[in-house]
């Protein structure tokens, strides 16, 4: 029966907690297992690993194959090293006392490393808490100083605030004046352009009128020259009419004299 040393998941959602178990490789991850040999909690810093080293070495000697994560945890607690040392003892490379001594020295060194890491994390946490406390103290002292400040200092602060307000208003007024001057300059330019356009429009009709007058003055003498012959013809007609009237009067006088003679 193939046996594997692997992790079995427990805990709640978002906070897993694992058991290190020896189980049949054909069983489910969270199913039946043969023996529980340790626990692994990744929620702490550093991660906490509890392992029965002797039972782990026993399963390894019996042929159990650890998973990748389980192998890392077994190495972290020295089970893989002890299994290696036991193999050296069986081969006669060194005695059991030597193997136990090497394993004890390794455990001391490993425990010192783990403890130094824990101390470093605790120191960092303490330093951060101290800095935060100092910042809170500084804020509290500033508030106390503001509340206990004398009235003169408050007046000075108020005067400074008023002076800054006045400066701000002056700068704003200057900016407004500059903007008004720009607007006035633009308006004057527009008015000048409009006046120029109106002058051009008025000059065009005046020139047209002058041209019309010149053309009319040229036509008037021609009409006068045409009417002059008519004026010359009228005296002849008048002379003819005068001769006719004189003849009529003469005939009337003759008729009147004849009637007188008859009587």
C-alpha positions as CSV (number, residue, x, y, z in Angstrom):
1,X,0.0,0.0,0.0
2,X,1.7,3.3,-1.1
3,X,1.7,5.7,1.9
4,X,2.2,9.5,1.6
5,X,2.9,12.1,4.2
6,X,0.8,15.1,3.3
7,X,-1.3,17.9,4.6
8,X,-5.0,17.7,5.5
9,X,-6.9,21.0,5.4
10,X,-8.9,22.2,8.4
11,X,-9.9,25.6,9.8
12,X,-12.3,28.2,8.3
13,X,-12.5,30.1,5.1
14,X,-9.6,32.5,4.7
15,X,-7.7,31.0,7.8
16,X,-6.6,27.5,6.9
17,X,-5.1,25.1,9.5
18,X,-3.4,21.9,8.4
19,X,-2.7,18.5,9.9
20,X,0.4,16.6,8.9
21,X,-0.8,13.0,8.4
22,X,0.4,9.7,6.9
23,X,-2.4,8.5,4.6
24,X,-3.0,6.2,1.7
25,X,-2.2,8.0,-1.5
26,X,-5.5,6.7,-3.0
27,X,-7.7,8.4,-0.4
28,X,-9.0,11.9,-0.6
29,X,-7.2,14.9,0.6
30,X,-9.5,15.4,3.6
31,X,-10.5,11.8,3.9
32,X,-9.3,8.9,6.0
33,X,-5.7,8.9,7.2
34,X,-3.4,6.4,9.0
35,X,-1.8,8.6,11.6
36,X,-1.5,12.2,12.5
37,X,2.1,13.2,13.1
38,X,1.9,17.0,13.4
39,X,0.2,20.4,12.7
40,X,1.0,23.4,10.5
41,X,-0.5,26.9,11.1
42,X,0.4,29.4,8.4
43,X,-1.6,32.3,10.0
44,X,1.2,33.2,12.4
45,X,4.5,34.9,11.7
46,X,6.6,32.9,11.7
47,X,4.5,29.9,10.8
48,X,4.1,27.5,13.7
49,X,4.9,23.8,13.0
50,X,4.5,21.1,15.5
51,X,5.9,17.6,14.5
52,X,6.5,14.3,16.2
53,X,10.0,13.8,14.7
54,X,10.4,10.1,15.8
55,X,7.0,9.1,14.2
56,X,7.9,11.0,11.0
57,X,11.3,9.3,10.8
58,X,9.6,5.9,11.4
59,X,7.2,6.5,8.4
60,X,10.1,7.6,6.3
61,X,12.1,4.5,7.1
62,X,9.0,2.4,6.2
63,X,8.9,4.0,2.7
64,X,6.4,6.8,3.0
65,X,6.9,9.5,0.4
66,X,6.3,13.1,1.6
67,X,4.6,15.7,-0.6
68,X,6.6,18.8,-1.5
69,X,5.1,21.0,1.2
70,X,5.3,18.1,3.7
71,X,9.0,17.6,2.8
72,X,9.7,21.3,3.5
73,X,8.0,21.1,6.9
74,X,9.8,17.9,7.8
75,X,13.1,19.6,6.9
76,X,12.1,22.6,9.0
77,X,11.8,20.4,12.1
78,X,14.8,18.2,11.4
79,X,13.0,14.9,10.5
80,X,14.7,14.7,7.1
81,X,18.1,15.3,8.8
82,X,17.5,12.6,11.4
83,X,16.4,10.2,8.8
84,X,19.7,10.9,6.9
85,X,21.8,10.5,10.1
86,X,20.1,7.2,10.9
87,X,21.1,6.0,7.4
88,X,24.7,6.9,8.1
89,X,24.6,5.0,11.4
90,X,23.2,1.9,9.6
91,X,26.0,2.1,7.0
92,X,28.6,2.5,9.9
93,X,29.8,5.9,8.9
94,X,29.5,7.1,12.5
95,X,28.0,6.0,15.8
96,X,24.6,6.7,17.2
97,X,26.0,9.1,19.8
98,X,27.6,11.1,17.1
99,X,24.4,11.2,15.2
100,X,22.4,12.3,18.2
101,X,25.0,15.1,19.0
102,X,24.9,16.4,15.4
103,X,21.1,16.4,15.5
104,X,21.1,18.3,18.9
105,X,23.5,20.9,17.6
106,X,21.4,21.4,14.5
107,X,18.3,21.8,16.7
108,X,20.0,24.4,18.9
109,X,21.1,26.4,15.8
110,X,17.7,26.2,14.2
111,X,15.9,27.2,17.4
112,X,18.3,30.2,17.7
113,X,17.4,31.3,14.2
114,X,13.7,31.0,14.8
115,X,14.0,32.9,18.1
116,X,16.1,35.7,16.5
117,X,13.4,36.1,13.9
118,X,10.7,36.2,16.5
119,X,12.7,38.8,18.5
120,X,13.2,40.9,15.4
121,X,9.5,40.9,14.6
122,X,8.6,41.8,18.2
123,X,11.1,44.6,18.1
124,X,9.7,46.0,14.9
125,X,6.2,45.8,16.4
126,X,7.4,47.6,19.6
127,X,9.1,50.3,17.6
128,X,6.0,50.9,15.5
129,X,3.9,51.2,18.6
130,X,6.3,53.6,20.2
131,X,6.4,55.8,17.1
132,X,2.6,55.9,17.0
133,X,2.5,56.7,20.7
134,X,5.0,59.6,20.2
135,X,2.9,61.0,17.4
136,X,-0.2,60.9,19.4
137,X,1.6,62.6,22.3
138,X,2.8,65.4,20.0
139,X,-0.7,65.9,18.7
140,X,-2.1,66.1,22.2
141,X,0.6,68.5,23.3
142,X,-0.1,70.8,20.4
143,X,-3.8,70.8,21.2
144,X,-3.1,71.6,24.8
145,X,-0.8,74.5,23.8
146,X,-3.4,75.9,21.5
147,X,-6.1,75.8,24.2
148,X,-3.8,77.2,26.9
149,X,-2.3,80.0,24.6
150,X,-2.7,83.6,26.0
151,X,-5.1,86.0,24.4
152,X,-2.2,88.1,22.9
153,X,-1.0,85.2,21.0
154,X,-4.5,84.5,19.8
155,X,-4.8,88.2,18.7
156,X,-1.5,88.0,16.8
157,X,-2.7,84.8,15.1
158,X,-6.0,86.6,14.2
159,X,-4.1,89.6,12.9
160,X,-1.9,87.4,10.8
161,X,-5.0,85.7,9.4
162,X,-6.6,89.1,8.6
163,X,-3.4,90.3,7.0
164,X,-3.3,87.2,4.8
165,X,-6.9,87.7,3.9
166,X,-6.3,91.3,2.9
167,X,-3.3,90.3,0.8
168,X,-5.4,87.7,-0.9
169,X,-8.2,90.2,-1.5
170,X,-5.7,92.7,-3.0
171,X,-4.2,90.1,-5.3
172,X,-7.7,89.1,-6.4
173,X,-8.7,92.8,-7.0
174,X,-5.5,93.3,-9.0
175,X,-6.2,90.3,-11.1
176,X,-9.8,91.5,-11.6
177,X,-8.5,94.9,-12.7
178,X,-6.1,93.4,-15.1
179,X,-8.9,91.3,-16.6
180,X,-11.2,94.3,-16.9
181,X,-8.4,96.3,-18.7
182,X,-8.0,93.4,-21.1
183,X,-11.7,93.3,-21.7
184,X,-11.9,97.1,-22.3
185,X,-9.0,96.9,-24.8
186,X,-10.7,94.2,-26.7
187,X,-14.0,96.2,-26.7
188,X,-12.2,99.3,-28.0
189,X,-10.6,97.3,-30.8
190,X,-14.0,95.9,-31.8
191,X,-15.5,99.5,-31.8
192,X,-12.7,100.8,-33.9
193,X,-13.1,98.0,-36.4
194,X,-16.9,98.7,-36.5
195,X,-16.3,102.4,-37.1
196,X,-13.9,101.7,-39.9
197,X,-16.4,99.3,-41.6
198,X,-19.2,102.0,-41.3
199,X,-16.9,104.7,-42.8
200,X,-16.1,102.4,-45.7
201,X,-19.8,101.7,-46.1
202,X,-20.7,105.4,-46.2
203,X,-17.9,106.3,-48.6
204,X,-19.2,103.8,-51.2
205,X,-22.7,105.5,-51.6
206,X,-21.1,109.0,-51.8
207,X,-18.8,107.9,-54.6
208,X,-21.8,106.3,-56.4
209,X,-23.8,109.6,-56.1
210,X,-20.9,111.7,-57.5
211,X,-20.6,109.4,-60.4
212,X,-24.4,109.6,-61.1
213,X,-24.3,113.4,-60.9
214,X,-21.5,113.6,-63.4
215,X,-23.4,111.4,-65.8
216,X,-26.6,113.5,-65.5
217,X,-24.6,116.8,-66.0
218,X,-23.2,115.3,-69.3
219,X,-26.7,114.4,-70.5
220,X,-28.3,117.9,-69.8
221,X,-26.4,119.9,-72.5
222,X,-27.4,117.3,-75.2
223,X,-31.1,117.9,-74.4
224,X,-30.6,121.6,-74.5
225,X,-29.0,121.4,-77.9
226,X,-31.9,119.2,-79.1
227,X,-34.5,121.8,-78.0
228,X,-32.9,124.8,-79.6
229,X,-34.1,124.1,-83.1
230,X,-37.6,124.0,-81.8
231,X,-37.2,127.4,-80.4
232,X,-35.9,128.6,-83.7
233,X,-38.9,127.2,-85.6
234,X,-41.5,129.0,-83.3
235,X,-40.7,132.6,-84.5
236,X,-41.5,131.6,-88.2
237,X,-44.8,130.2,-87.2
238,X,-45.6,133.3,-85.2
239,X,-44.8,135.5,-88.2
240,X,-47.1,133.5,-90.4
241,X,-49.9,133.7,-87.9
242,X,-49.5,137.5,-87.6
243,X,-49.7,137.9,-91.4
244,X,-53.0,135.8,-91.4
245,X,-54.6,137.9,-88.8
246,X,-53.6,141.1,-90.6
247,X,-55.2,139.9,-93.8
248,X,-58.4,139.0,-91.9
249,X,-58.5,142.5,-90.5
250,X,-58.0,144.1,-93.9
251,X,-60.8,142.0,-95.5
252,X,-63.1,143.0,-92.7
253,X,-62.4,146.7,-93.2
254,X,-63.0,146.4,-96.9
255,X,-66.4,144.7,-96.3
256,X,-67.3,147.5,-93.9
257,X,-66.5,150.2,-96.4
258,X,-68.6,148.5,-99.2
259,X,-71.6,148.3,-96.9
260,X,-71.3,152.0,-96.2
261,X,-71.1,153.0,-99.8
262,X,-74.2,150.9,-100.6
263,X,-76.3,152.8,-98.0
